[in-house]
């Protein structure tokens, strides 16, 4: 069974139809890369899946549970949105770390806020804090940042900040980890270290959706690739199918800019 099913997703901003009947599925452990020109709807699709934007139409299912159905008002309640977001972890292109907190505190923060809602939190406060701290340290170590845990964001490079952001997203143990152009804000020499971390997660069969302009990386790391154009999925398939044997002329034009440039 697919871990994620998106069916007929649509989204409009004022009079502009940004997403037009988007449907796809993702299996557990797969990596889906979404490619396409700026303005093709890639980031909007990611934001709709994470409920940072509410789709105008369509259905979103995770592990068989209907998280959103535009025809069912019960699934569109604002009170349910935060719970539904926990199925997804999102790593933004601009890190979005809290500058007043250390790397370790940034990774721990969301988990600690959620823990306070547990009925036994007051009785187990120190135990819960220690568990969250131990998990956060393990994640930062996994990101190669064991010597940077006490540093604040302004004391870290862009690549290090992005690795903290990845650890933060993983801390909540999401079903699906999403990346919105995770290297676009980085200097070229820092891009490789972030891509290496993502490749490592793929090798561990972490289920991921990656919006990216890094074509060689998408080709190397992905199980499936979607090419979006003008709010639609124009082509989808394996990396070999999309990159080596694209069917659509528009896909060929888009990819030629990368292979020839």
PETAFEN-V372231 format. One record per residue. N is the residue number from 1. RES is the residue in one letter. PHI is phi in degrees with one decimal (none if undefined). Layout:
# PETAFEN-V372231
[[N/RES/PHI] [N/RES/PHI]]
This chain:
# PETAFEN-V372231
[[1/X/none] [2/X/-66.4] [3/X/-74.6] [4/X/-134.0] [5/X/-129.6] [6/X/-114.6] [7/X/-127.8] [8/X/54.9] [9/X/-73.5] [10/X/-133.2] [11/X/-153.3] [12/X/-125.8] [13/X/-112.8] [14/X/54.7] [15/X/-98.9] [16/X/-96.1] [17/X/-83.0] [18/X/-89.9] [19/X/-121.3] [20/X/-128.0] [21/X/57.0] [22/X/-88.2] [23/X/-136.4] [24/X/-165.5] [25/X/-136.2] [26/X/-139.7] [27/X/-88.3] [28/X/-59.0] [29/X/86.8] [30/X/-83.9] [31/X/-117.7] [32/X/-107.9] [33/X/-101.3] [34/X/-112.2] [35/X/-119.8] [36/X/150.2] [37/X/-68.4] [38/X/-58.9] [39/X/87.5] [40/X/-84.7] [41/X/107.1] [42/X/-61.5] [43/X/-67.7] [44/X/-61.6] [45/X/-61.0] [46/X/-61.7] [47/X/-67.9] [48/X/-68.9] [49/X/-64.6] [50/X/-90.5] [51/X/62.2] [52/X/-80.2] [53/X/-126.0] [54/X/-98.0] [55/X/-60.1] [56/X/-82.4] [57/X/-152.4] [58/X/116.1] [59/X/-135.2] [60/X/-125.2] [61/X/-121.4] [62/X/-126.7] [63/X/52.6] [64/X/82.2] [65/X/-89.9] [66/X/-77.3] [67/X/-85.9] [68/X/-149.3] [69/X/-143.2] [70/X/-60.9] [71/X/-92.4] [72/X/-121.5] [73/X/-56.9] [74/X/-61.8] [75/X/-87.7] [76/X/-108.6] [77/X/-67.4] [78/X/-60.9] [79/X/-64.8] [80/X/-92.5] [81/X/-62.6] [82/X/-62.1] [83/X/-61.1] [84/X/-68.7] [85/X/-63.2] [86/X/-65.2] [87/X/-70.5] [88/X/-121.2] [89/X/-111.2] [90/X/-122.7] [91/X/-107.0] [92/X/-82.7] [93/X/-70.5] [94/X/-107.1] [95/X/70.5] [96/X/57.2] [97/X/-81.5] [98/X/-81.5] [99/X/-65.8] [100/X/-84.9] [101/X/-115.9] [102/X/-70.4] [103/X/-55.7] [104/X/-62.8] [105/X/-64.5] [106/X/-60.8] [107/X/-71.3] [108/X/-81.3] [109/X/-55.5] [110/X/-63.7] [111/X/-65.3] [112/X/-68.7] [113/X/-63.2] [114/X/-67.2] [115/X/-61.8] [116/X/-63.9] [117/X/-85.9] [118/X/-72.4] [119/X/-62.6] [120/X/-100.2] [121/X/-60.4] [122/X/-62.4] [123/X/-72.5] [124/X/-117.1] [125/X/-51.9] [126/X/-66.9] [127/X/-61.5] [128/X/-64.1] [129/X/-58.7] [130/X/-63.8] [131/X/-64.9] [132/X/-64.6] [133/X/-64.1] [134/X/-62.7] [135/X/-65.7] [136/X/-64.9] [137/X/-63.2] [138/X/-64.0] [139/X/-66.5] [140/X/-65.4] [141/X/-64.1] [142/X/-61.7] [143/X/-83.8] [144/X/75.8] [145/X/-122.1] [146/X/-62.6] [147/X/-96.9] [148/X/-123.4] [149/X/-62.8] [150/X/-92.4] [151/X/-81.0] [152/X/-88.1] [153/X/-51.3] [154/X/-70.0] [155/X/-96.0] [156/X/-113.9] [157/X/-73.2] [158/X/-59.9] [159/X/-65.2] [160/X/-68.0] [161/X/-59.6] [162/X/-67.9] [163/X/-70.6] [164/X/-62.3] [165/X/-63.4] [166/X/-65.9] [167/X/-60.7] [168/X/-60.7] [169/X/-65.5] [170/X/-71.2] [171/X/-59.9] [172/X/-88.1] [173/X/52.3] [174/X/-70.1] [175/X/-68.1] [176/X/-134.6] [177/X/-99.5] [178/X/-114.2] [179/X/-123.7] [180/X/-105.7] [181/X/46.9] [182/X/-66.4] [183/X/-114.0] [184/X/-68.6] [185/X/-94.4] [186/X/-103.6] [187/X/-64.5] [188/X/-52.7] [189/X/-71.4] [190/X/-94.2] [191/X/-61.6] [192/X/-59.9] [193/X/-68.2] [194/X/-72.9] [195/X/-62.9] [196/X/-63.9] [197/X/-64.0] [198/X/-65.0] [199/X/-62.1] [200/X/-62.0] [201/X/-65.8] [202/X/-63.7] [203/X/-64.0] [204/X/-87.5] [205/X/62.3] [206/X/-74.7] [207/X/-73.2] [208/X/-139.7] [209/X/-122.1] [210/X/-125.5] [211/X/-86.6] [212/X/-150.0] [213/X/-104.0] [214/X/-86.9] [215/X/-64.5] [216/X/-62.6] [217/X/-66.7] [218/X/-58.8] [219/X/-64.5] [220/X/-79.5] [221/X/-99.1] [222/X/-87.2] [223/X/-89.7] [224/X/-135.8] [225/X/-131.9] [226/X/-114.9] [227/X/-105.4] [228/X/-104.4] [229/X/-149.9] [230/X/53.8] [231/X/79.5] [232/X/-121.3] [233/X/-83.7] [234/X/-87.7] [235/X/-154.4] [236/X/-150.0] [237/X/168.0] [238/X/-71.0] [239/X/-55.8] [240/X/-62.8] [241/X/-66.9] [242/X/-74.9] [243/X/-84.9] [244/X/-99.8] [245/X/-134.3] [246/X/-63.3] [247/X/-89.7] [248/X/-87.9] [249/X/-62.1] [250/X/-64.7] [251/X/-63.0] [252/X/-60.1] [253/X/-62.7] [254/X/-61.9] [255/X/-68.9] [256/X/-64.4] [257/X/-66.1] [258/X/-87.5] [259/X/-75.9] [260/X/-93.5] [261/X/-101.6]]
